[in-house]
């Protein structure tokens, strides 16, 4: 898009009405030809339509264009055109629109339009009734798209911070937003009891994840923790955190498991959990969430944690997703990559591979779309450690792999690569669930019991903790 007008069309043309009315490919085809040859003459179904559809290269994109087409091609009066518009907005719109068909065809033929041309244009009108935007509505959306893009480019950390603080919303879950920002060079810092506010904040040109992202902790407790830190200064160790913060033992455990106490405890999450267990037992009647004590907090002599095995990559990943719904460290596909084999292409490889080549690729599912206008096609967005991958799953493939397509959070797919200009898709031929490699028994036994309690499943089961996938459109 080169202008707000382009954005306005871009917003409007992906609605069900223009899609069902067959506007998308003719418009894009005309744009490509004009880009290659500025003298290219856009074809119109009839010369009378050029003044009406000139801005949209002969395609019906906006709702008011239906009225203008009816008046220009079929001689409808303003009142008749308004009746056609109202018919489009009714629940049984196709039946109501068909009531205007004879008048439309007769009027067009009377004005010298060939019957087949009149029929074809009216079918576009009927298709548009699926749902389309008025131009003013599309322009308002286009302006928001431009403003959002400008903020993302020029104020990336602030924009990411705002999106994270407004969840749940939109197409992308927080995990995907964070990974995309990291790929653009924005530093995203984890939850920290001495640095995080309740909400996410910008910090030194990056973004600090807020305490509120830790699952299962009441907001009042996080506000208590932050307020006490402002009053009495940073917490020196986990014992001081437990005695001063006024939050519950359960909340402290969740903070430790999320890595929020890592800078207070050199041994990391497992050591922090061990020391918090000792601390909770040493504080009579403590901690008391939401209550303050008149007695001064007493320093506690807590022994150092025994030497505990550090969390491995999979352990940290499970802990991150179970506690905050996102990971700031290694991507799941980065951990899985060594077990996949060299033939599995990454998102970064796809642009270098030839069009129509058959490939295998894999990724974490970010979103699924199965719009009613897509004739049973499922669109899926995967993410790996380098970027995103667009999947097109035809109806026959969806039927054959329905359960995997609907529920699998990590997928391996085989299909045909499709290059369309700068857009790259994989037309899927088969897909299967992707599982983490089997862990040694000793590693399985070492998974923290808190993960089992929080997820209801083994910490070794990665699928139990991956973020929920956003699904749009019809099911079945």
N, C-alpha and C positions, 0 to 999 in steps of 0.2 A: 504493500500500500504506500502511495506517495502523497496522499492528501486525506483530509477528513471525509471527502466524498467517497474515496476508495474504502475507507474503514466502514462507512455507513453501508455500502453494498456488501462488504465482507461479513458484517454482522447479520444483515437481513437474508443473505442468500443461503445460509445454512439452516434456516427454519424449515419445518416440514412442508409449508406451502410451496416455496420455490423448488424444493427438492422434488416433490410430487408433480409439480407443474413442468418439470423438465428444464428448469432455467439454469442449473449449475454448469453443465458441460458446454452448452452453447455460449454462455457468458465467458467462461474460462478460455474456450477456444478462440473467441474473438479477441480477448485480451492478449493472448499469446501472439496471434497474428499481427495485431497492431503494434506490439512490442518489436516484432521482427521487421515490420514494414509499416511505418506511420501513414502511408498512403492507402493502406488496405481499406476497402469499402465494406462496412458491416452489412450483411444481408438482412432484410426485414421481410416478414411474411407478406406485408402489403405496404406500399408507400405511405398510406395514411397513418401507419404506426410509428414512422420515424420520429415525428415531433414528440410523441408520447414516450417512446422507449429508447430515445437517443442516448440518454445518460446511462442506461443500463445495457447498451449494445444489443438491443433487440429482445432482451429477456424480460419477463414480468417478475420483478423482484419485490416491489413495494405494494402494499394493499391498495393505495389510491390509484395505482396504475391499472388495476382491474376496471375501475370506474371510467378512467380515461380511455382505455381500450374499447369498452362498450360504447362510449359516446363517439369516438373517432371512427371505429370500424363498422358499427352496427346502427349508428344514428340514435342511440338511446338518449332520452331526455335526462336532465339532471335527476329528476324524481325516479325515473326507471333505473338509472345507474345506482342510486341510493338503495332502491329495493334489492338490486343484485348484491350490493355490499352487505345488507342486512341478512340476506339469504346465506351468505358465506359465513356469518358468525353464529348461525343456529346450529344446535346439536346435530340435527339431521340435515346438514348443509347440502349434501349432494342431491337429495330429493328436492329440496327447495330450489337449488340452482337449476335442476333439470326443467323446472317450471318456466324458467326464462329462456330455455334453449331455442324454442321455435321462434320467439320474437328476435333473438340475437341472430340466428341464421337468416331469417327472412330479411331483417334490416340490412345485414351485410351484403346479401346477394342483390338486394335492391340498389345498393350503392356500387355495384359492379365488382364485388369480391367473388372470386371463384368459390364454389361450394366446399371443395376440399380444404381450401385455406380457411374459410370461416369455421368449418368443423374443427380443424387443428387448433385454431386460436381458442375456440370455446373449450376444448379439452384442457388446454393450459389453464384457463380460468377455473375449471372444475378442480383440477389438481391443486391449484393455489389455495383452494378453500380449506386445505388441511391445517393451515395456520400460518399466517404471514404477518410481518411487521409493517405498520405505517412508516413512512420515511422519517418522520420526526422522532419516533420511538427508536428506530435504528440509529439515527444520528446521535441521540442521547447515549445509547450504548457505545457507539463508536468513540465519542468524546471520552467516556470513562476508560475505554480500552487504551486510548492514546495517553491519558493522564497516568494510568497505571503503568504503562510501558515506560513513560518518561521517569517516573519515580523509581522503577526497577533499575533503569540504566544509571541515573544520576544519584540516587539515594538508596542503593541496594540494601545496606544493613537496616536502615530505618523501615524500608518497605517490608523486608522479611520479618522484622520484629512486629510490625503491625499485623501482618497476616497470621503469625503464630499466636498473637494475643486475641485474635478474633475467632479462633477455632471453636467448634467445627464449622467449616464453611467451604464452599467451592469444590473444585475438581480434585485438587491434590491434597493428600494427607500431610501432616507436619513433617514426617520422615522424608517424603519426596521433596518438599520445599527446602529442607535443610541440605539434602544431598545436592540439589541443583545449585544452591547458593555456594556450597563448598567448591563445586566444580568451576564456579566463576571467581573463585579466589576470596570469598568472604569467610572470615574466620568465625566459627560458631563454637562458643565455649559452653561447657557443661554446667549443670546445677552445682552450686557451691554455697554452703551455709554461711560463709563470710562475704560472698560477693553478690549472690543473686537476690533480686527483689522477688516479690510475689509474682509479678508479671515479667515477661522477657524484656530486656533492656539492651540498648546499644552500649558497647564498651570498647574503647580504643579502636574504633573503626570496624568492629565486628559485632556480634550479637551474643549476649549471655542468656542462656535458658533460665526461665524463672522457676522458683520453688513450686509454683502452682502446677507445673507439668509433672510433678511426682504423683503417681496414681495412689488414690486411697487416703490422702491426707486432707483434712478439713482446712478451708481457707483461713479460718480464724486462728488455727495453730500456726500457719505460716506467717500470718501477720504478727502474732506474738513473738515468733522467733526473730523476725526482721526488726521489730520495734525494740526488743531487748538488745540486739546487736547495735542499734543506733544509740541506745542509752548507755550501755556499758562497754562498748567497744567490741572488736572482733573476739570470737571464741578462740581460746588458746588450744584446747584439746577436746576430745569427745566427752571427758568427764565434766569439763566446764560447760559444754553444750547441753549435757543432760541436766545439770544442776541449775543453769541460768535460764534456759530457753522457755521453760514452762510448757513444753509439748509432750505428748504421750510417748511411752516406750515404743509402742507400735509405730508411731510416726517417725521416731528416731531410727528405727530399724529400716524403714522404707527409704529414708534419706541416705543412710549408709549404703544400702543396696543399689541406690541410684548413682553412687559415686560422689554424693554431695559432701562427704566427710573425708575425701581422699587426701586433701592438703592438711588435715588435722592428724592423720594417722599414716605414717610412712609405709605401713604394711598393706595399705589399700583397703578394699571393701571388706574382705573377710576379716582382717585384723580389726577394722572399725566395728564390725558386728560383734566380734568377740569381746572387745573392750566395753561396748555398750551393754552387753549382757551382764558383765561384772558391775558396771556402774548402776544399772537399774536395781540390782540386788542390794547395793550399798546405800541407796538413798531411801530412808524410811518414808513410806507413803508417797514416793516420788516416782515418776513425774506426774504432775496434776495438770492436765490440759485445760486451758482456759482460766486457771486460778493463779493468783499470786500469793506468795508467802511473805509474812512479816519478818520471818527469820532470814538472816543473811545466808547466802549460799556458802557452804563450807567447802574448802578444797579437799579433794579425795585423792588418796594415794592409791592409784590403780596400777597394778603390775603391767609390764609390757606384754603384749600378745605373744603367744608362742610362735615359733616359726611356722607359718602356714603357706601352703602352696599358693602361688599367685594364680589369679584367674587367667585361663587361656583365652584365645580369641573367641571361641564359641561360647564360653562361659560369660564373657563380657557382653557378647551380643545378646544372649538370652536375658541377662540382667538388665541391659539397656532397654530392650523392647518391653520386658515385663514391668519395668518401673516407670518409664516415661513415654513409651510408644515410639521412640526414635533412637537411632544410634548415631553418634558423632564420630565413631571410630571406623574400623574397616567395614565395608559394605558386605552383606551376606554373600553376594556373588564373588567378591574378592576372596572370601574364605572357601567357597565352593570351587573356584576356578581350577585349582590344581588337580581336582578329581574328575574334571569334565573331559579332558582330552583336547588336543590342539585343533581338532576339526570344528569345535564349537566356537562360532564367531561372536565377537563382542559387538556392542553398538558402534564402537569406533571403527570396526572392520568393515561395516556394511557399505559405507560410501566408496570403499576401494574395490569391492567385489563387483563383477560384471552384472548388468541387468539380466533378469530372468534366470540367473544361476540358482541351483538348488542348494540350500544351506541348512545348517543346524545352528540354532542360537538358544539363549536361555536368559531368564531374568526373574526379578521379583515383580509380581503383579501390582500395579498402581491403581488402575481403573478399568472397568468394563462398561461398554456402551452397546446396547442392543435396541436402537430406536425402531419404532413401528414402521417408519418410512424406509428402513433398510432391507426389507424383504427377507428377514431372518438372519442377516449377516450380524456377527458379533465383532465389534471392534475392541481391541484390548491394548493397553499400554503397559509394556514391561520396562523395568529399569535394571541396569547393571552398574558396575562400578565406574563406567565411563559415560553413561548417558541413558537415553530412552530408546525404545524399539516399538514401532507401530505394527500391530498384528491385525490382519483381516482374516476372520475365520468364516468361511462359507457355510451355508446352512447344513450341507451334508456332513461336513467335518464336525460342526457343532453337535449335530445329532449323534454322531458316532462317539464323540468324546465329551458328552454333555456334562457329566459330573465333574470331570477334571477341569473343563473350561469354566464352570460356575463356581468351583470351590477351591481349586488349587492356588495357594499363595506363591509358590515357586514353580516355574514351568520350564521344561525343555521342549522346544518345538522344531519341527522340520517343515520346510516350505520353499516357495519360490520367491526370490528377491524381485522387487518391483521398484524401478526408479521412475519418478514422475517429476522432472525438473529437480528442484532441491528437496522434494519429498521422497522419502524412502519407506516402503512398506514391505512386510513379509506376508505373502498369501499362504496361510497355514494349510498343510496337508495332514499333519498329525501332531499331537501334543501329549505330554505325559508329565506327571508330578516329578518334581526334583526334590530329593531328600538330602539332608546333610550326611556325610559319610559316617559310618558306625564309629562310635567312640570306644576306646578301651574301657574295660570294666572299671578300672580304678578311677578313670575320669568321670564315668557315670555316677559312681558312688560319691564323688566329691562335690557334685552339684548341690548348691545350698538348698536346704529344706524350705527356705522362704519362697523359692520359686515354685515348688510343688504346691505350697499353700496358696500362693497368689493366683496361680493359673489353673489349679486343679489337675495338673498333669506334670509329667516328668520335666525337669529342666532341660533334659537332653532333647526333648521334642521341640524343635525350632518352630514348627508350624503353630504351636500353642501360644507363642508370644509375638508373632509377626503382626504388624499393624493391620487393621481392618481395611479391606479393599472397597473403594467407592464404586458402586454399581448403579448404572443409569439405564432406563428403558424397561422394556417388557421382559418378564421372566419366562421360564418354561423351556 
